[in-house]
Amino acid sequence: MTYFEQAIVRTPCDRFSEGITPELLGKADASLARVHHQGYIDALKASGVKVTVLESLNDFPDSCFVEDSAIVTKRVAIMTRFTAPSRSGESPLMREVIEGIYGSHIEAIQAPGNVEGGDICRAGDHFLIGLSSRTNEEGARQLAEILKKYGFTSSTINIRPHGFILHLSTALSYLGNNTFILMPELANEPALEKYTQLVVKPEERYASNCIRVNDAVIFPAGFPNAIAQVEAAGFKVRPVETSEFQKQDGGLSCLSLRIPPLHLN
């Protein structure tokens, strides 16, 4: 399992509820989102991760979902390219932060390619790339070439037939030990055949998005069946509150860039 040494997060802004995704479960409360965000930071720290907290960006309501802006690996950081114009201004701001960590070891997706980091799920040195409304074929092709250049492998999963799934990471998460937790809609995907699958109940689909961080799986609170599945599979679970992020169709993976120890040549 990949060990994570540091993470980058960004505080939810006052305009958090004005993000791209329409209200799914009522209007999000920005103040409560910040409380939950601090709980998320505390969980990362409890897992042994050094956390860099970036200031909120009121011009960009979705900017706390930092995972979408970059793909970070032990050898290279890859700047993504947003589909939504309202988020494009986040990219140069995040690149400044990434350059402080990776220096010149940075690649970028170029037009007409689009990739959002939420469509990428890493299982060791293999990357699953979701084809979605936010990540197109050209973006996936460019990303696969970059990953191959740095010694990684990749494969694609088309989630477009499942219109309610925003990003690939909305629907599945790698827990380590050759195991995925996932929504039932992806249980028959050929790219997942070799893995053990923990399939959540339909009413607990949201729990498919969680993050294995070193010794524990940081997990959304309030999904007892899914938590029991993960614990029965031998994983330690660290629950955190996520209600306000759920209202904006955001999950735990969206809220951080998790960086392993670097091996830059």
N, C-alpha and C positions, 0 to 999 in steps of 0.2 A: 504494500500500500504506500502511496506517495506520502511523504512527511511534509507538512507545511510549516514554514519558519516564520512567515509574516503575512499580514493581510492588510488590504487597503479598504476602507469604508468611507462613506460620505453621509453626513447628518441629513435626515429628511428636512426639507425646507418648509416654510410657512404655506407655500402653495402646493404642497404635496398632493392634495385631493384633486388638483386640476390636471393631473397627468393624462396621458393618451387614452388609457383604458377607461371606459365608462364605469360608473359605479356598479359593482357587482352585488355587493351585500350592504348597501347604504354608503353614505358619504364618509370617507376616511377622516379621522381626526389627527391633524398634524402633531399636536402636542402629545397625544397618546402614542403615535408612531415613534416619536423621539424616545419615549420611555421604553417602548419595546426594542428600539434600536440599541439603546444602552444595554438592555438585557442580552441582546445578540453579541455585542462587543464583549460583555462579561463572559459569555460562553466561549468565545474564541480565545480569550485570555486564559480561561480555565483549562483549555486544551493545549496550552503552551505556546500560543501564537503571539508575536509582537504585532500590535494593531496600530496602524496609522489612520487617524481620523481626520478627514478633510472637511473643511467648512461647508455649510449648506450653500446652495446656489438657487436663489429665488427665481432666476430667469429660466430655470430648467426644472420643472416640477418632478420629473422622473429621475433626476440625477443621482438619487440615493441608490438606484439600481446599477451600481458600477460594473457589475459583471458584463454588461452588454458592450462596454466600451473597449475591451481588450481581452486577449487570450494570453495568459501568462504561463510559461513553462520554465524548466530548469535551464534551457539553452537559449531561448529567445522569447521576446514579447511581440505579439502581433496585434497591431491596432486594427480594430474592425471598422466597418463603414455602415452607419445607420441608414435604414430605409426611411424613417420618419424625419422630415426636415426639422421638426421642432427639437430634435435631440442632437443634431449635427454639431451644434456649438459646444457640446460636452467633450468632443474628441480632442481638440487642441489643448484643453485644460487638463485632461487626463494624460495626454502624451507628455506634458511637462513633468508630471509626477513619475511616470514610467521611465522617462529618461534619467531621472535621479537614481533609479535602481539598476536599470539595464544598460545605461550609457548608449552606445551606438548599436547595441544588439537588438534592434527593433526592425520589424517588417510591417507592412501595411496592406490591407485590401484596397484595390483600386477600382474606380468606376469602369465598367458598369456593374461590377460586383457589389453585392451587399451581404454582410454577415453581421449578426449580433451575437455577442458572447453567450447569451442565454440559450442559443441553439447548439452549443458545444458541450459535450459530456466526455470527460476524460476517464479512461479506465487503464491505469498504469501509463504505458507509452502508446496506447491506442486511443484515438479520438473519434467519437461518434459525432457526425455533423448533421444537424436537422435541416431539412428543406422545408421552409415555412413561408408565411407571409412576410417575414423579416429577413430571411436568408435565401438568396436565389442560387441557381445552378452555377453561374459564373463566380459568385463569391465562394461557393463550396469548392469549385475547381481550383481557384487561386489558393485557398486555405490548404487544400490537400497537397498542393505542390510545395508550399512553404513548409508544412509539417514534414514532408518527405525529405526535404533539403536538410532538415535538422535531425533526421534519424527517427522520426515518429511515423506511425501508420495511421490510417483513417478509413472510415466507411461512412456511408450516408443512410439516413432514415427519412423517408418522406412523411411528414406529419400533416400535410395539407388536407388529406381526406378526413381528418379529425379536426374540424374547424374550430372547436372550442379550445384546442390546445394552442396556447400562444407561442411557446418555445419548446424545443425538445426537452430542456431541463425541467419544464413544467410537469412532464409526464414520466420522467425516470431519473434515478440517481444511482451512482456507483458507490457501493458501501465498502469495497475492498473484498478480499477473499473470494474473488470471482463471482460476486453477488451483486445483483441489481434489485432495487425496489422500483416498482413501476405500476402505471395504470393498466387496467385490463385490456384497453385498446391496443397496447403495444406488445402483448404477451406472445403474439405469433410472429414477431418481426424476425426475419432470417439473420439479421446482424446480431441478434441476442441469443441465438440458439445455444452457444457454448457456455452460457452463463447460468448460474443458479438464479431463479427469479422469485422474488417475493411480490406477489400480485396483491395490491390493496383492494379492499372492497369498494364498489362504485361510489358509495356515499363518503368515502375517505380519500378520494382521488388527490386532494390537495397535499396529502402526506407523501405523495410520490416525490416531492421536491424537498430534499433534506441534504445535509452535507456531512460527510465523514471528515473529521478534522483530528488527525493524530489518534488519540486514545478513545474517542467517542464520536457518535453520530449526533450532531446538533439537529434537533427534530422539532417540528411544529407541535405545540401543545394542543390537547383537545382531540386527539385521534387515537383512542385507546387500543383499537384492534390492530392498527398499523404498528404502534409502539410495541405491542405484544409480539407481533411477527418478527420485528427486528431484534428484540431481546431474545426471543426463542432461537434465533439464528446465531446467537453468541456475541452480539454487539452491545456495547454500552450506549445508552441513550441519554442525551442531555436536552430536555425539552425547553423551549422558549416560546413566549407569546408572539403571535404573528397576525392577529386579527386585522390590523389596519393595513398591512401589506397585502393580505388576501383580498381586501376590497379593491386594491389597485392591480390585481392579477399578478402580484409579485410574490416570490418565494424566498426561502433562505439562501439559496445559491446566488440569487440576483444581487444580494446586498454586500457582497465582498469579492475582491480579487485575492485569491489565496495563492501565495507564492512559495514554492519549494526552495530548498537550498540551491543556489545558482552554480552552474558549471559552464561559464562563458569562455569560449575560445578566442 
